[in-house]
Amino acid sequence: MTTQLTQIVIPASEAEADNEWQAGAWASQLIQVAINEAGYELDELPEDAVRFDDLWDYLARQSNSGHALISDEPEDSLGSWRRAAQLLDDLGFTGHRALLEDFAAFSIDKRDRMAKLYAEGEEMAAGDLFQPFDDRFRALRPSLKDLRYRLRDWLLQRPWTKVSSTAEPATAAWMRGLVPRHPLAEQRLAARKRQRVAEHHGEMVAFKKRLLDRLDRKTLK
């Protein structure tokens, strides 16, 4: 029998905050706790909760660092971007959906170019490739702030969202207590750790090769 996480619990203090981000930030963090600490897989969470987290993550990253840094490892992010674009479409934000889809395609197309620029220390040139997406995002309506308000309202209306009226402080420890540990958590988290170690090793080997190639080119000059 599959273990499912069927509810995302949000404290009233976060749900009723005057700003547009507290409820969403709490829900996103709880979803990450469920995946990264409690051992759940994506298909064991409410589908719309996963899409919400994908969209929230994209908006947060765009706000903090722009599209250039979001574009890192596009193959790994493609599923997340697609789910976020689907939710944007469902919410009626067709301009934002089109931008995200164009950005995803561009990131895949330019992945080798980006890797080469970063390996050569050309971070600014890499960022310039994605500046048009940042400009296009800023020109879209609704604004990022209004979009987040509407996303928050949508989140609080979901059948899988529960607003808790408890007086318990909205702490990280209380959040973790809201997510029952999956029966297979230990095996799953251990397997994910092994995969990350293997991926990190591969990345280090590739980085060292790019560095040596770069030094060889300088020596030849």
C-alpha positions as CSV (number, residue, x, y, z in Angstrom):
1,M,0.0,0.0,0.0
2,T,1.4,3.4,-1.0
3,T,2.0,6.0,1.7
4,Q,0.6,9.4,0.7
5,L,1.0,12.8,2.2
6,T,-2.5,14.2,1.6
7,Q,-2.4,17.5,3.5
8,I,-0.2,20.6,3.5
9,V,-0.7,22.3,6.9
10,I,-0.1,26.1,7.1
11,P,-0.3,28.0,10.4
12,A,-2.8,30.8,10.5
13,S,0.0,33.2,11.3
14,E,1.5,32.5,7.9
15,A,-1.8,32.1,6.0
16,E,-3.1,35.4,7.3
17,A,0.1,37.4,6.9
18,D,-0.3,40.8,5.1
19,N,2.5,40.1,2.6
20,E,2.3,37.8,-0.4
21,W,5.0,35.4,0.4
22,Q,4.7,33.9,3.9
23,A,2.1,31.3,3.2
24,G,3.7,30.1,0.0
25,A,7.2,30.0,1.5
26,W,5.9,27.9,4.4
27,A,4.1,25.5,2.0
28,S,7.2,25.2,-0.2
29,Q,9.5,24.5,2.7
30,L,7.1,21.8,4.1
31,I,7.0,20.1,0.7
32,Q,10.8,20.1,0.6
33,V,10.9,18.6,4.2
34,A,8.6,15.9,3.0
35,I,10.9,15.0,0.1
36,N,14.3,15.7,1.4
37,E,13.9,14.7,5.1
38,A,10.8,12.5,5.3
39,G,11.6,10.4,2.2
40,Y,8.5,11.0,0.0
41,E,8.5,10.7,-3.7
42,L,6.8,13.3,-5.9
43,D,3.9,11.0,-6.8
44,E,3.1,10.5,-3.1
45,L,2.3,14.2,-2.7
46,P,-0.8,16.0,-4.0
47,E,-0.1,16.7,-7.7
48,D,-1.0,20.4,-7.5
49,A,1.2,20.7,-4.4
50,V,4.2,19.6,-6.4
51,R,3.4,21.9,-9.3
52,F,2.9,24.8,-6.8
53,D,6.4,24.1,-5.3
54,D,7.9,24.0,-8.8
55,L,6.3,27.4,-9.7
56,W,7.2,28.9,-6.3
57,D,10.8,27.8,-6.7
58,Y,11.0,29.3,-10.2
59,L,9.6,32.7,-9.0
60,A,11.8,32.8,-6.0
61,R,14.9,32.1,-8.0
62,Q,14.0,34.5,-10.7
63,S,13.4,37.2,-8.1
64,N,16.7,36.6,-6.4
65,S,19.2,35.8,-9.2
66,G,17.5,36.1,-12.6
67,H,17.2,33.5,-15.3
68,A,21.0,33.0,-15.9
69,L,21.5,31.2,-12.6
70,I,18.2,29.3,-12.9
71,S,19.4,27.8,-16.2
72,D,22.1,25.7,-14.4
73,E,21.7,21.9,-15.1
74,P,18.7,22.3,-17.4
75,E,18.1,18.6,-18.0
76,D,17.6,18.1,-14.3
77,S,15.2,21.1,-14.1
78,L,13.2,20.5,-17.2
79,G,10.4,18.4,-15.5
80,S,10.1,21.1,-12.8
81,W,9.9,23.9,-15.4
82,R,7.2,22.0,-17.3
83,R,5.1,21.5,-14.2
84,A,5.4,25.1,-13.3
85,A,4.4,26.2,-16.8
86,Q,1.3,23.9,-16.6
87,L,0.2,25.6,-13.4
88,L,0.8,29.1,-14.9
89,D,-1.4,28.0,-17.8
90,D,-4.1,26.7,-15.4
91,L,-4.0,30.0,-13.5
92,G,-4.4,32.0,-16.8
93,F,-0.9,33.5,-16.8
94,T,-0.3,32.7,-20.4
95,G,2.4,35.3,-20.9
96,H,4.4,33.9,-18.0
97,R,3.9,30.3,-19.2
98,A,5.2,31.2,-22.7
99,L,8.2,32.9,-21.2
100,L,9.0,29.9,-19.0
101,E,8.6,27.5,-21.9
102,D,10.9,29.7,-24.2
103,F,13.4,30.0,-21.3
104,A,13.5,26.2,-20.8
105,A,14.0,25.5,-24.6
106,F,16.8,28.2,-24.7
107,S,18.5,26.7,-21.6
108,I,18.7,23.3,-23.2
109,D,19.9,24.8,-26.5
110,K,22.6,26.9,-24.8
111,R,23.7,24.4,-22.1
112,D,27.1,23.7,-23.7
113,R,27.7,27.4,-24.4
114,M,26.9,28.2,-20.8
115,A,29.2,25.5,-19.5
116,K,32.1,26.8,-21.7
117,L,31.6,30.4,-20.6
118,Y,31.6,29.5,-16.9
119,A,34.6,27.2,-17.3
120,E,36.4,30.2,-18.9
121,G,35.5,32.6,-16.2
122,E,33.0,34.5,-18.4
123,E,30.2,34.7,-15.9
124,M,29.0,38.1,-17.1
125,A,28.9,37.0,-20.7
126,A,26.9,33.9,-19.6
127,G,24.4,36.2,-17.7
128,D,24.0,38.5,-20.8
129,L,22.6,35.5,-22.8
130,F,19.6,35.4,-20.4
131,Q,19.1,39.1,-19.8
132,P,16.3,39.3,-22.4
133,F,14.3,36.8,-20.3
134,D,14.7,39.0,-17.2
135,D,13.6,42.0,-19.2
136,R,10.6,40.2,-20.6
137,F,9.6,38.9,-17.1
138,R,9.7,42.5,-15.6
139,A,7.5,43.7,-18.5
140,L,4.8,41.1,-17.9
141,R,1.5,41.7,-16.1
142,P,0.6,40.9,-13.4
143,S,3.8,41.9,-11.7
144,L,5.7,39.4,-9.7
145,K,4.2,40.7,-6.4
146,D,0.6,40.5,-7.8
147,L,1.3,37.0,-9.2
148,R,2.4,35.8,-5.8
149,Y,-0.7,37.3,-4.2
150,R,-2.9,35.4,-6.6
151,L,-0.8,32.2,-6.2
152,R,-1.2,32.5,-2.5
153,D,-4.9,32.8,-2.7
154,W,-5.1,29.8,-5.0
155,L,-2.9,27.8,-2.6
156,L,-5.2,28.5,0.4
157,Q,-8.2,27.4,-1.6
158,R,-6.9,23.9,-2.4
159,P,-8.6,20.9,-0.8
160,W,-5.2,19.6,0.3
161,T,-4.4,22.8,2.2
162,K,-5.3,23.0,5.8
163,V,-4.9,26.2,7.8
164,S,-4.2,25.4,11.4
165,S,-5.5,27.7,14.1
166,T,-3.1,26.3,16.8
167,A,-1.2,28.8,18.9
168,E,2.0,26.7,18.3
169,P,4.8,29.0,17.0
170,A,5.5,28.6,13.3
171,T,8.9,27.0,13.8
172,A,11.0,24.6,11.7
173,A,10.6,21.9,14.5
174,W,6.8,22.2,14.4
175,M,6.9,22.0,10.6
176,R,8.8,18.7,10.7
177,G,6.3,17.4,13.2
178,L,3.6,17.9,10.6
179,V,5.1,15.5,8.1
180,P,5.0,11.8,9.2
181,R,8.2,10.0,8.1
182,H,7.7,7.6,5.2
183,P,8.2,3.9,6.0
184,L,10.9,3.7,3.3
185,A,12.6,7.0,4.3
186,E,15.9,5.5,5.4
187,Q,16.4,3.4,2.2
188,R,15.3,6.2,-0.1
189,L,17.4,8.9,1.6
190,A,20.5,6.7,1.6
191,A,20.0,5.9,-2.1
192,R,19.6,9.6,-3.0
193,K,22.8,10.4,-1.0
194,R,24.8,7.8,-3.0
195,Q,23.5,9.2,-6.2
196,R,24.5,12.8,-5.2
197,V,28.0,11.5,-4.3
198,A,28.3,9.9,-7.7
199,E,27.1,12.9,-9.5
200,H,29.4,15.2,-7.5
201,H,32.4,13.0,-8.4
202,G,31.4,13.1,-12.1
203,E,31.1,16.9,-11.9
204,M,34.5,17.2,-10.2
205,V,36.1,15.1,-12.9
206,A,34.6,17.2,-15.6
207,F,35.6,20.4,-13.9
208,K,39.2,19.3,-13.6
209,K,39.3,18.3,-17.2
210,R,37.9,21.7,-18.3
211,L,40.5,23.4,-16.1
212,L,43.4,21.4,-17.5
213,D,42.2,22.0,-21.0
214,R,42.0,25.8,-20.3
215,L,45.6,25.7,-18.8
216,D,46.8,23.8,-21.8
217,R,45.4,26.4,-24.2
218,K,47.1,29.2,-22.3
219,T,50.4,27.3,-22.4
220,L,50.1,26.9,-26.1
221,K,49.6,30.6,-26.5
